[in-house]
Amino acid sequence: MTNKITILDVAKEAGVSKSTVSLVINNSSAVKLETQYKVRDAINKLGYVPNFAARGLTTKRNHILGIIFLTSDLVHSPDEFTSVPETLLYDVNIGIDKTLRNTDYALLSERFSTNEKSLPDLITSGRVDGVFIIGGLYQPDFIERLKSSGMPAVLIGREHKEIDSVSPDLTKVGFIAGKKLVHTGHKKILFVNGPRSSNNSQKKLDGLQLALKDVRTGVTAKTLYSGYSSLEAYQTISEIWTNGYRPDAIFGGSDGITAGILQFALQKGIRIPEDISLIGYERSVISEHTAIPYTVIDSHKDIMGEIACNALLNRIHKPNSSLVHMQLEPTLISRDSIIDRCVN
């Protein structure tokens, strides 16, 4: 029979004292964030299950965290795939759930329209101890209202100087896409970007332009702005195709956008990569299970969830600690949707 994992085993695995492990389990503010990471990793690795029934009900906290998903469209067509609400929330939640495993925290979620002038119900009701804010689009005064509420919060997917945030390096995303297409000999690049109003869209475009800045050969890049849904991307690419524009490579600004591009290509008999190379961004389940799995830049959404969760727990227990602004390095996942057009 396997011996039961104890708190001493966790302490040994993490290289800390038993009392430090106990403090982390009880969400104490006395433990450094780095040490919390080590202890929680050890708990997950060993499968240690704390005895929460033995804990006194000494805190005034609800031990519930909220996930607020910001969207401009609370209702959309069931056959319209939008990777931001359809997969971002799920993928980020994998990392949050992993971090909260073996704690007594529960999760509630709410979709909130960015057109509202109030705050989400999860915040105003006082049911949660802190919130994750997911989604790049919000009104300028939203963060001010959030700060005024006093609710501990972490922004996921976008930076803000006045609130804890965890996001991908989106300038690097555009740079990686541009370099990959240039190095494989493409001369006429089409970038189907997200909404023009999004700061995240501008960062991806900045990165793409930076990648092309020092290219002396005749490489051109055209940018179109679309919504994040497959239907909007389909309509965007259809219009420019009808007008006669023929790129040799397309960069999709999200998996929803890239799904729309793929749908258009398949319906029109456009071969990928023989006719047009394709690279996407995000790496949701759609990038691997389409008719043509495509080269994609991974934003590591699950890791963003883990980091954001640790940051939020730290903010709850250490309200006066320094702000966290973490950017994750994206990575390229190469598949068969890009052909090398370089002349040997």
N, C-alpha and C positions, 0 to 999 in steps of 0.2 A: 504494500500500500504506500503510495506517495505521501511524503510528509507535507503537511499544510504549510504554505508560505506564510511567514510571519513578518512583522514590521522590522525585525532585526535583519531578515534576509534582504528586504528592500534597502535598508540603511547601508548594508555591506555592498550591494550592487551599485548604489549611487555614490558611495564613498563619503557618506555623511553620517551624522549621529542619529540615534533612534528618535531623539527629541525633535530634530529637524524634520524627519519624515512625518512625525505627528503634527507638527506645525503646518506642513504643506497639506496634509489630509484635511486639516481643520481650516484651511484657507486663511492662515495667519498672514498678517502684513509684515511680519518680522523676518521673512525669508526673501533673499534676493531673487530676482526674476530668473537669472541663470540657474540658480540652485533648484528653483521650482521645476524648471524644464528637466533637469537631471533626475529628480525624484519621480516626476510623473512618467518619464520614460522607463524608469526602473519598475514602477508599479505595473505599467502596461506589459513590459517584457516578461515579468515573473507571474503575471496574472493574480497579483495580490488583491484581495477583496477586504477593505476595511470594515470594521463592525460599527456601522453608523448608529445602530440602535443604542450603543453604549455612550454615544455623544449626548451631552446635556443640551437642552434647547436653550442655549444661552445667547444666541444672536437674534437680532431683530430682522434678519434678512429672510426673503422669500425662498432663496435658493432656486430661483428660476431666472433664466436668461432669455432675452427676446431676440429674434432674427427679423429685422425689418427689411423687406425687399421693396426698393423704390422703383416704380414703373410709371410711365406716362399712360399706359393702357392696361387697365385692370381686366378688361375682357377682350379676347381676340378669337379669331376663327380657329376651330379645333384642328384644321388641316394646315394651319400656318405655323411653321416652326420658327421660333425665335430663341436662339441659344442662350441669350442673356437670362430671361426668366425661366426657360425650360431646363437648363442644365447648370447654370452658374450657382444657383441656390443649392442644388443637390450636391454638386462637387465640393463646394466650400464647406457644406455641412458635414461631409465625410471627415474633414480635419477637425472641425469643432467637436463632433461626436466622439472622435478618438481621444481628444484631450479631456473631455468630461467623463470618460469612462472611469469607473471606480471612484467617482465623486457623487455627492448627493444633489447635484445640479440637474434640473430639467430644462427643456427648451419649449418655447412657444414661438410661433411665427405669425407674421402679418404682412400682407401686400398693401402698400400705401401709395396712392397716386401723388406724383410730384406736383400736380396742379393744386393740391390742397394747401390752404393757408394755416392749417392747424398742425398738430403733432399726432403721430400714430396712437391708437388707443392703448397699446401695450405700455407706452410711456406715460400717458396722462392718467391711466388707471392705477398706477403704482404697483402693478402685479409682478414686475420684474426688477431685478437688482442691477441690470445693465443690458445694453443692447448692441447687437451687430448691425451696422447699416450697410446694406449691400446694394450696389447699383450706382452707375456713374452720373446719372442725370438727376439734378434737384435744383429747386429755386434758390437764388442767392441768399435769401434770408432763412433757409431751412436750418443751416448749422447754427445760426444765432438763436433760433427758437430752441434748438436741441440743447445748446449750452446753457441757456436760461433755465431750462428744466432741472438742471443739476444731475441729470441721469448719466452715469458712466457709459461711455460709448466708444466703439472702434469702427472706423470706416474701412470697408473692404472693397478693393478694386479701384480706389481713387485716393489721391493725396489731399490733405487739407492741413494747413499749418497750425490750426487751432484745435485739432482733435487727433487722438491716436489714429494711425492709419497703416494699413498693410496693402500693398498694391504691386503689380508687376511693373517692371521697367518698360513702359510702352514705347519710349523712344528707341530702346534697344530692340524691341519687337520689329519696328519698321526698318531699322538698320539691318537686322539679320535677314529679313525678307529681301531687301534690296541687294545686299551683297550676294546672297545665294543666286538670285536671278541674273545678276551681272556676271558672276563667275562661271555661270553655265551658258553664257553667250547670248542672252536675250537682249533685244534692242528696242522693243516696243512694249512697255510694261503698262498695264492698266491696274490701278489701285481702286477697288470698290470699298470705300471707307464707311464708317458709321456716320451718325448724324453730324452735320456741320456744327451744330451748337455744342457738341460734347468736347470738353477739354481733352479727353482720352483720344478722340479722333485726331486732334491736332498733334498730339505727341507722336502717334504712329506715323503721321505724314512727315513730321520733322525728322524722324529717324530714317525714313525712306529717302528723303531729299539729301540727308547727310551721307548716306551710302552712295548716292549717285554724284555727289559733289566733285569728287576727284577723277571721275571717269572721263577720259578724253575721247573715247570712241563715240559714235552717234547713237547713244542710248537716250530714249525719250520716255517720260512717264506721265501718264494722264490720271488724274484723280476724280472720281465720281463720289458723291455723297448719297448714302442710302439709309433707310432705317435698318434695324438689326434683324428683321424677319426675312425668311427665305422668299416670301412673296414680294416684298419691296425690292430685294436684291434682284429677283428674276425680272421684275419690271424695269429696273434700272439698266441691267445689262441688255435686255431686249431692245430698249430704245436706242442705245448707242450702236448696237449691232445693225439695227434697221437703217441707221444713218450712215452705214458703211465703214465704221471704224473696226479694224482688225488687229488686235494686239497679238504678240506671240507668247505672252505670259500674263496671268492675272493673279493679283494678291487680294484675298478676301479678308476684310477687317474683323470678322468674327465667324464662328462656325455656322451661325444662321445665315449670314451673307454668303458664305462659300457653298452652303447647301443649295441656295437659290441659283448660284452660278452653275453648279453641277447639273441641276435640273434643266436649266436652259440648254446647256451643252448637249445633254443626252437627247433632248427632244429635237434639236436641230442637227443631230448627227455630227457634232464637233468632237473630234477625237482628242482625248487627253492621255498622254502628253504630246502625241504626234503633231496635232494642229496647234494646241495651246497648252503651255505648262501651267500648273495651278499650285499655289501655296496658300495655306490658310493660317488663321491664328485662333488659339484658345485651347484646343485639344479636349473637346467634349467627346462623348460617346459617338456623336455623329461623324467625326473625322475618321473613325476606324470602321464604321459599319455602313458606309455609303456604297453604291455600286462600284465606285472607284475610290478606294482609300487614298487620301491625299497627304502630301508633305505638309506638316503643320508645326507651328511654333507653340510650344507648351508653356502655359502661364502658371502651372503648378498650383491650381486652385485649392487642392486639398492641403498643401503646405501653408498657403495663405490662411486657411481656416484654423490650422493648429497654432500658428503664430498669433493670429488675432485673438484666439480664445485665451491664450496665456496672457496676452496684453490686457484683455478685458478683466480677467480675474485679478491681475495686478492692480488695475485702475480701481477696482471695487475695494480692494483691501489697502491700497496705498494711494488715496485720492490726490496727494500732493506730489507724487513722483513725476519725473520728467516725461514729457511727451515722447511717444514712440512713433517714428516714421520709418517703416521698413519697406524697401523695394526688393522684390525677388528678381533674380536673373533668369530671363526666359531661355529655353533651349530648343534647338531644332530637331524635330523627329522626321528623318528622311524616309519617304516612300517612293512609289513609282510614278508620281504625277508630274515630275519635272524631267525634261529631256535635256541632255547636254548639246547645245547648238554651236559650240565652239568648233571652228574649222581646224582640223589637225594639219 
